[in-house]
């Protein structure tokens, strides 16, 4: 592993190839999270299904916007995806110049906020998806997934992408924290 020394005023900071490797991994994970959250938002936002009832003129419809929880899910995934796209610039700057402690602290702070937003949206949507699959006989809510198969498959797949984004955020926060702790 190549280690170079950069002189900064009276002291010196060590920038190693390992730090650049971590910065490159950070960039790749952010790209993975962009794809996961964008795919989740698109999959949920384009989900709808109609079924005929008695005749073809009377139809039952299931659409994501019928439930405010799914609307929140789409909005949260879109916000997180936008943040991730903007944070790619900082991630690139970490690759170019290794010593960027202040920007790493900023990224940890905003990554934690976006993790909280994404977790709350995915958890709320998961509760509704569970009710769609299983129903709740005590509350007289019937499972709709026997009738709306395509709708339920898409919203379940959308949740998988969002939970993948959550895992990536946890990894990003841990990597940034370890990188910062090694520098002190």
FITORFI-651748 format. One record per residue (C-alpha): residue number from 1; residue in three letters; x, y, z. Coordinates in pm, 1 decimal. Layout:
<rs>
   k   r       c1       c2       c3
 NUM ALA        X        Y        Z
...
</rs>
This chain:
<rs>
   k   r       c1       c2       c3
   1 UNK      0.0      0.0      0.0
   2 UNK    156.0    327.9   -110.6
   3 UNK    173.9    603.1    150.5
   4 UNK    253.8    959.3     61.5
   5 UNK    307.2   1253.3    292.4
   6 UNK    156.5   1591.7    221.4
   7 UNK    312.6   1888.4    397.4
   8 UNK     57.8   2128.5    542.9
   9 UNK    215.2   2425.4    715.8
  10 UNK    399.7   2314.2   1030.8
  11 UNK    250.3   1960.6   1042.8
  12 UNK    192.3   1683.3    797.7
  13 UNK   -107.4   1467.8    712.2
  14 UNK    -76.7   1113.9    585.0
  15 UNK   -289.4   1022.5    287.1
  16 UNK   -280.4    655.3    206.0
  17 UNK   -404.6    450.6    -82.6
  18 UNK   -644.1    284.8    161.7
  19 UNK   -820.9    617.2    219.7
  20 UNK   -862.6    661.8   -153.5
  21 UNK   -996.5    306.7   -175.7
  22 UNK  -1251.1    381.5     96.1
  23 UNK  -1347.7    702.1    -85.4
  24 UNK  -1392.7    507.8   -410.0
  25 UNK  -1605.2    247.6   -228.1
  26 UNK  -1808.3    534.0    -79.4
  27 UNK  -1873.6    665.4   -432.5
  28 UNK  -1976.4    320.8   -560.4
  29 UNK  -2210.2    263.3   -265.0
  30 UNK  -2370.0    601.6   -324.9
  31 UNK  -2431.1    504.4   -688.6
  32 UNK  -2590.1    176.8   -573.5
  33 UNK  -2812.4    369.6   -331.8
  34 UNK  -2913.8    613.0   -609.5
  35 UNK  -3024.4    322.3   -826.6
  36 UNK  -3208.4    151.0   -538.2
  37 UNK  -3400.7    458.5   -422.8
  38 UNK  -3476.9    578.4   -774.8
  39 UNK  -3603.9    234.0   -876.4
  40 UNK  -3815.5    216.7   -560.0
  41 UNK  -3971.2    556.4   -622.7
  42 UNK  -4043.2    477.3   -988.2
  43 UNK  -4179.8    129.7   -915.2
  44 UNK  -4414.8    257.4   -645.4
  45 UNK  -4509.0    574.3   -831.8
  46 UNK  -4615.8    386.6  -1143.6
  47 UNK  -4809.2    114.0   -966.3
  48 UNK  -5176.8     79.4  -1046.9
  49 UNK  -5410.9   -201.6  -1139.0
  50 UNK  -5778.0   -218.6  -1236.0
  51 UNK  -6005.0   -518.8  -1213.5
  52 UNK  -6348.8   -557.8  -1374.1
  53 UNK  -6648.5   -585.7  -1142.3
  54 UNK  -6954.9   -756.5  -1297.7
  55 UNK  -6909.5   -570.9  -1626.1
  56 UNK  -6617.5   -405.9  -1796.4
  57 UNK  -6767.9    -61.8  -1729.9
  58 UNK  -6749.4    -93.2  -1350.8
  59 UNK  -6393.5   -148.4  -1229.7
  60 UNK  -6208.7   -167.9   -899.9
  61 UNK  -5884.7     26.5   -904.1
  62 UNK  -5576.3      5.8   -684.3
  63 UNK  -5328.8    291.3   -720.8
  64 UNK  -5036.6    396.8   -503.7
  65 UNK  -5178.0    747.8   -456.5
  66 UNK  -5490.8    606.1   -292.5
  67 UNK  -5284.5    554.9     24.0
  68 UNK  -5100.6    852.6    176.1
  69 UNK  -4835.4    617.1    313.7
  70 UNK  -4732.6    517.6    -37.2
  71 UNK  -4728.9    882.3   -144.8
  72 UNK  -4494.6    955.5    147.6
  73 UNK  -4283.7    656.7     41.5
  74 UNK  -4244.8    791.5   -312.9
  75 UNK  -4164.5   1141.9   -188.2
  76 UNK  -3909.6   1018.0     67.1
  77 UNK  -3733.5    793.6   -184.6
  78 UNK  -3722.5   1081.8   -432.6
  79 UNK  -3576.3   1320.6   -173.8
  80 UNK  -3315.0   1065.7    -67.9
  81 UNK  -3225.7    994.7   -432.1
  82 UNK  -3183.1   1367.3   -497.8
  83 UNK  -2962.1   1402.5   -191.3
  84 UNK  -2750.5   1107.0   -301.7
  85 UNK  -2699.6   1258.4   -645.7
  86 UNK  -2587.2   1585.2   -487.4
  87 UNK  -2357.4   1404.6   -242.1
  88 UNK  -2173.2   1236.2   -529.4
  89 UNK  -1981.4   1561.5   -577.3
  90 UNK  -1843.8   1544.6   -222.7
  91 UNK  -1766.1   1178.6   -268.4
  92 UNK  -1565.1   1257.6   -581.7
  93 UNK  -1378.0   1528.4   -393.2
  94 UNK  -1285.4   1272.0   -126.3
  95 UNK  -1131.5   1056.0   -397.5
  96 UNK   -934.9   1348.3   -539.8
  97 UNK   -806.2   1483.1   -208.6
  98 UNK   -784.3   1247.5     82.9
  99 UNK   -788.9   1486.6    379.5
 100 UNK  -1144.9   1618.2    394.5
 101 UNK  -1256.6   1574.2    754.0
 102 UNK  -1513.5   1854.6    764.6
 103 UNK  -1696.1   1735.3    456.3
 104 UNK  -1700.9   1379.3    593.8
 105 UNK  -1863.7   1504.6    912.6
 106 UNK  -2123.0   1689.6    703.7
 107 UNK  -2187.3   1374.3    501.8
 108 UNK  -2230.0   1164.7    818.2
 109 UNK  -2481.6   1416.1    951.7
 110 UNK  -2689.2   1429.0    632.0
 111 UNK  -2652.9   1054.7    568.6
 112 UNK  -2800.0    990.9    914.1
 113 UNK  -3089.9   1228.1    843.3
 114 UNK  -3159.5   1060.7    507.6
 115 UNK  -3133.1    717.7    672.6
 116 UNK  -3400.5    822.8    922.5
 117 UNK  -3628.0    954.7    645.6
 118 UNK  -3585.4    644.5    430.7
 119 UNK  -3635.5    408.6    725.3
 120 UNK  -3955.5    580.7    834.8
 121 UNK  -4099.6    575.4    482.3
 122 UNK  -4004.6    213.4    416.0
 123 UNK  -4134.9     98.6    754.0
 124 UNK  -4467.9    274.2    710.0
 125 UNK  -4506.1    131.5    360.6
 126 UNK  -4408.4   -215.3    485.0
 127 UNK  -4693.9   -204.5    736.2
 128 UNK  -4943.2   -125.6    459.1
 129 UNK  -4796.1   -393.5    233.4
 130 UNK  -4832.8   -644.4    515.9
 131 UNK  -5200.3   -549.4    551.1
 132 UNK  -5245.6   -581.0    175.0
 133 UNK  -5103.5   -933.7    186.3
 134 UNK  -5250.5  -1061.6    514.6
 135 UNK  -5537.0   -827.8    600.6
 136 UNK  -5668.9   -778.9    954.3
 137 UNK  -5993.2   -957.3   1035.7
 138 UNK  -6036.2   -775.4   1368.5
 139 UNK  -6038.5   -439.0   1192.2
 140 UNK  -6242.5   -581.4    902.4
 141 UNK  -5962.3   -510.5    653.4
 142 UNK  -5946.0   -772.3    385.1
 143 UNK  -5631.8   -885.7    207.1
 144 UNK  -5639.1   -740.1   -142.3
 145 UNK  -5341.9   -926.2   -286.2
 146 UNK  -5550.1  -1223.4   -397.0
 147 UNK  -5726.7   -991.5   -641.5
 148 UNK  -5456.7   -732.2   -718.9
 149 UNK  -5153.8   -955.5   -782.4
 150 UNK  -4957.8   -717.5  -1003.8
 151 UNK  -5013.1   -424.8   -767.3
 152 UNK  -4887.9   -622.9   -467.2
 153 UNK  -4585.9   -760.8   -650.3
 154 UNK  -4473.7   -412.8   -754.5
 155 UNK  -4516.7   -253.4   -413.4
 156 UNK  -4333.8   -544.2   -249.6
 157 UNK  -4048.6   -511.3   -499.6
 158 UNK  -4035.6   -139.6   -434.6
 159 UNK  -3987.1   -208.9    -64.5
 160 UNK  -3693.4   -438.1   -139.3
 161 UNK  -3513.1   -156.4   -321.6
 162 UNK  -3579.7     86.8    -40.4
 163 UNK  -3452.7   -151.4    226.9
 164 UNK  -3142.2   -209.5     13.5
 165 UNK  -3091.2    168.1     22.5
 166 UNK  -3119.2    157.9    402.7
 167 UNK  -2845.6   -105.8    424.5
 168 UNK  -2622.1    101.6    195.8
 169 UNK  -2673.6    410.1    414.1
 170 UNK  -2575.2    214.3    724.2
 171 UNK  -2257.9    101.5    547.2
 172 UNK  -2181.8    457.4    432.1
 173 UNK  -2218.7    598.0    783.0
 174 UNK  -2001.6    324.7    933.8
 175 UNK  -1732.4    368.8    668.3
 176 UNK  -1721.4    745.5    717.3
 177 UNK  -1705.3    708.2   1093.8
 178 UNK  -1420.5    457.3   1073.2
 179 UNK  -1233.9    678.7    826.7
 180 UNK  -1266.6    977.9   1057.7
 181 UNK  -1163.7    780.9   1365.2
 182 UNK   -845.6    655.7   1193.9
 183 UNK   -734.9   1012.0   1121.9
 184 UNK   -733.1   1128.2   1482.0
</rs>
